[in-house]
Every structure is written in structure tokens, then in C-alpha cells.
Amino acid sequence: MKHLFKYIFLLSFTFFSVACSSDNDEEIDTNPVKIVFYKNADDFALTYDASGTVNQNMRNQAFDLYKQGKWTELEALFKANNLNGGWPPANGGYNIVDDVPIVAGQKFDRYSGAVGNYDGTGIPTLGGSFTSPIINGYVYTFTQRALNQPENKYDFYYEIDVLNNLLSFKSQTADIIPWFNQAGNGKQTMWKIPIDIATGYPKTWNKLAEEGYIKVTIKKSPSGKYNNLAGTVIQ
């Protein structure tokens, strides 16, 4: 009888432990958003409604979906109401960290076309501000970047090496919102590049290379138009 009681007790304890474990599993927070960068729905709306035409209910709904990481529902809301021209809010990022220094030894990469008209002669002018970090050699996949065009629509894929600690501006880092039927959830670094007084636009990567801050290496031409430029270094 004593052994039977012991067996029943152990069996009951095991069942109780499994039940508790299941309950705990259900309580695990699966929300990917750990940092809510924006103060409120109105602050968040500034990233997609510069004209201030979106009503408060929709602003609140969009902010709630963003905070909960419900990306499919958020994109559907944007498409249905033609918000931000179909682009994601918050510069396409979540878990945003602002004013992050850009330091020597860091490496980034990016897909883009050339700035202005490029006929394949000479070195293309490359611009933009969004990159993905290359960390310990790891390169984010194309789909993790959630770009708005297929990979073969981009003329250039290039790497950016930071050569020194002399940059006068910083960056904003974030995880990437899944969008445009892409997986997202990679990492992005938005460079806060200053205006070039000669052009009235942010400095190009070529200009930053010319000033000695970075080195740009064209790795390939996904569109196939400029395969001859693979390996070209802008420094």
C-alpha cells in the first residue's frame, strides 16, 4: 500500500508539473516589439501622415498593431486606406535605437541603382541612407530586408567599410518590419547623412568615400546590367 501511494503521488506530481509547464509556455511573450520608440499614436503618425489627414481612430489602430508586432494586419490597414503610399511606417523599422555612433571597422551593405542617369561609363554615383550591417561576416538575406522590388531590379549590390571614427553624424538602428510580401526581421541602419551644400541633397556614398570616411565595393549587379563593375572600389 505504501508503494502504491508513492506511485500515485509521483504520477500526480508529474502531471501537475507538465500542466504548469504548458501554462507557462502559453504565457511566453511572442511580441517581437521590445522597444516602442514613439511616445503615442500621434507621434507615430508623423512617420506616415505628414499632412495630418488620418483620423484619430485609425491612428490609434495603426499604433496598436505596430506595438503588438501584427505586421500583416498593419500592412493590410495601410493598403486599404492608401496610407504612406503603401510604404511601412517608422521608416520600416521597429525596436528602434537612435543616435548610434558609426565607428571604424564596421561594415554595411546595400542594394540600389545609380543616382541620376548612368550609361555604364565610369563609376556610378551611389546614394541613399538605409543599409544593413554585416556582423561577423553574416550578411542578411534579400528577403530579410523587405525591399519593395525584386532583387533583379537593383543594378548594384555593394558593401560599405567604415574607415575611421571621424564621421560627424550618427545613425538609427532597427529591426525590419515584414512588408511587400518579404520576410523582413533583418537589421537596418539608417545613416543620418548631412546635406551636401553643393547639391542640396544628402551626401552620396561617393562623396563620403571621397572625404575619406568610407570605402565602397561593388560586389555584383543583380540586374545583370553592369556585371563588369563587380569588384570596383570607390575610395
C-alpha positions in Angstrom: 0.0 0.0 0.0 2.8 2.4 0.8 4.4 1.8 -2.6 1.1 2.3 -4.3 0.6 5.7 -2.5 4.1 6.7 -3.5 3.4 5.8 -7.2 0.2 7.8 -7.2 1.9 10.8 -5.6 4.8 10.8 -8.2 2.3 10.4 -11.1 0.2 13.3 -9.8 3.3 15.5 -9.3 4.5 14.7 -12.8 1.1 15.6 -14.3 1.0 18.9 -12.2 4.5 19.8 -13.5 3.6 19.2 -17.1 0.4 21.2 -16.7 2.3 24.1 -15.1 4.9 23.9 -17.9 2.1 24.2 -20.5 0.6 27.2 -18.8 4.0 28.9 -18.7 4.5 28.2 -22.4 1.3 29.9 -23.1 2.5 33.0 -21.2 5.7 33.4 -23.2 5.7 36.8 -24.8 5.9 36.3 -28.6 5.6 40.0 -29.4 8.8 41.0 -31.3 8.4 44.6 -30.3 10.6 45.2 -27.2 11.3 48.9 -27.7 8.4 51.2 -28.5 10.3 54.3 -29.8 7.2 56.5 -30.2 5.5 58.3 -27.4 1.9 57.9 -28.6 -0.2 57.3 -31.7 0.2 60.9 -32.8 4.0 60.8 -32.6 3.9 57.5 -34.5 1.6 59.0 -37.2 4.3 61.6 -38.0 6.2 58.8 -39.8 3.4 58.1 -42.3 0.9 61.0 -42.1 2.9 64.2 -42.6 -0.2 66.1 -43.8 -2.2 65.2 -40.7 -5.2 63.9 -42.6 -5.6 60.4 -40.9 -8.4 60.4 -38.3 -7.6 59.6 -34.6 -9.3 56.2 -34.6 -7.1 54.9 -37.4 -4.0 56.4 -35.9 -4.8 54.6 -32.7 -5.4 51.3 -34.6 -2.2 51.6 -36.5 -0.2 52.3 -33.4 -1.7 49.4 -31.5 -0.9 47.0 -34.4 2.7 48.3 -34.5 3.2 47.9 -30.8 1.9 44.3 -31.0 4.0 43.4 -34.0 1.0 42.5 -36.1 2.7 43.3 -39.3 0.3 41.5 -41.7 -2.7 43.4 -40.2 -0.8 46.7 -40.2 0.2 46.4 -43.9 -3.4 45.5 -44.8 -4.6 48.6 -42.9 -2.1 50.7 -44.8 -3.1 49.3 -48.2 -6.8 49.5 -47.6 -6.5 53.2 -46.7 -3.7 54.1 -49.0 -1.5 55.2 -46.1 2.1 56.4 -46.8 1.8 55.3 -50.4 1.9 51.7 -49.3 5.3 52.1 -47.6 5.6 50.9 -44.0 5.6 53.4 -41.1 8.5 54.2 -38.9 11.0 54.1 -41.8 10.2 50.4 -42.0 11.7 49.7 -38.5 10.8 48.5 -35.0 12.9 48.2 -31.9 14.4 51.5 -32.9 17.6 52.8 -31.2 18.5 56.4 -32.1 21.8 58.2 -32.2 24.0 55.2 -32.6 27.6 56.0 -33.5 29.2 54.8 -36.8 32.7 53.6 -35.9 35.8 52.4 -37.7 35.8 48.7 -38.7 32.0 48.4 -39.2 30.8 47.0 -42.4 27.4 47.5 -44.1 25.7 46.6 -47.4 23.0 47.9 -49.6 21.0 47.4 -52.8 20.3 50.3 -55.1 20.5 51.8 -58.5 22.7 54.8 -59.5 21.8 58.4 -58.7 20.7 60.2 -61.9 21.3 58.9 -65.4 24.0 56.3 -65.7 25.0 54.9 -69.0 27.6 52.4 -67.8 30.5 54.7 -68.4 32.8 55.4 -65.5 31.9 55.0 -61.8 28.2 55.2 -60.9 27.1 57.7 -58.3 25.5 55.7 -55.4 23.2 57.3 -52.8 20.7 56.6 -50.1 20.8 56.2 -46.3 19.5 52.8 -45.4 21.9 49.9 -45.1 22.1 46.5 -43.3 25.0 45.7 -41.0 27.4 42.9 -41.8 28.2 41.4 -38.4 31.0 38.8 -38.0 30.7 38.1 -41.7 26.9 37.5 -41.6 25.0 39.0 -44.5 21.2 39.4 -44.2 19.3 37.7 -47.0 17.5 39.8 -49.6 14.1 38.9 -48.2 15.0 39.9 -44.7 15.5 43.5 -45.9 11.8 43.8 -47.0 12.6 45.9 -50.1 9.9 47.0 -52.4 11.3 45.5 -55.6 12.6 42.0 -56.7 16.3 41.6 -56.3 16.9 41.5 -60.1 15.5 45.1 -60.3 18.5 46.5 -58.5 21.6 47.4 -60.6 24.1 47.3 -57.7 24.7 45.4 -54.5 27.7 46.9 -52.6 29.5 46.9 -49.3 30.5 49.9 -47.3 33.5 49.8 -44.9 33.9 52.5 -42.3 37.5 53.6 -42.3 37.7 55.9 -39.2 35.8 57.5 -36.4 35.6 61.0 -37.9 32.0 61.0 -39.1 30.2 63.9 -37.7 26.8 62.2 -37.8 25.2 59.1 -36.2 22.7 56.5 -37.2 19.4 55.0 -36.2 19.2 51.2 -36.0 16.1 48.9 -36.1 14.7 45.5 -36.8 13.0 45.5 -40.2 9.2 45.3 -40.5 8.0 42.4 -42.8 6.4 44.2 -45.8 5.9 43.9 -49.5 5.5 40.1 -49.2 9.0 39.8 -47.8 10.1 38.1 -44.6 11.7 41.1 -43.0 13.0 40.9 -39.5 16.6 41.6 -40.6 18.5 44.6 -39.3 18.8 48.1 -40.8 21.0 51.1 -40.1 19.7 54.4 -41.3 22.6 56.8 -41.7 21.8 60.4 -40.8 23.8 61.8 -43.7 24.1 65.6 -43.8 23.2 67.7 -46.8 25.9 68.4 -49.4 25.8 72.1 -49.9 27.0 71.7 -53.5 23.8 69.7 -54.4 21.2 70.5 -51.8 20.8 66.7 -51.2 22.3 64.3 -48.7 25.9 63.4 -49.5 26.3 60.3 -51.7 28.4 57.3 -50.8 30.8 58.5 -53.4 31.2 61.8 -51.6 31.7 60.2 -48.2 34.3 58.0 -49.8 36.0 61.0 -51.4 36.1 62.6 -48.0 37.9 59.6 -46.6 35.3 58.2 -44.3 34.3 55.0 -46.1 35.2 52.6 -48.8 32.6 51.3 -51.2 33.0 48.0 -53.0 30.5 47.0 -55.7 30.1 43.2 -55.2 27.6 42.4 -58.0 25.0 43.7 -60.4 21.8 41.8 -59.5 20.0 43.1 -62.6 22.9 41.9 -64.8 23.3 45.3 -66.5 26.7 46.1 -65.0 28.4 42.8 -64.2 31.7 44.3 -65.5 31.7 46.6 -62.4 31.8 43.8 -59.9 34.9 44.3 -57.7 35.0 48.1 -58.4 36.2 50.0 -55.3 35.2 53.6 -54.6 37.6 55.2 -52.2 
